[in-house]
């Protein structure tokens, strides 16, 4: 899997993921969708790769090299 997420992107996704899970659990009802999105955000942050970035060639990761 190609890593295409930078540090700032991972931090934002982690915060939004935790917030989504907390909202989903606290509010119930149709907020389970927020829980699902939160889980996906946490998962993509953990592996440093966003599958939706791949077809568009997007990368928020810094370029390495000279």
Secondary structure, DSSP 8 states (H G I E B T S, - for coil): ------HHHHHHHHHHHHHHHHHHHHH-GGGHHHHHHHHHHHHHHHHT--HHHHTTT---S-----
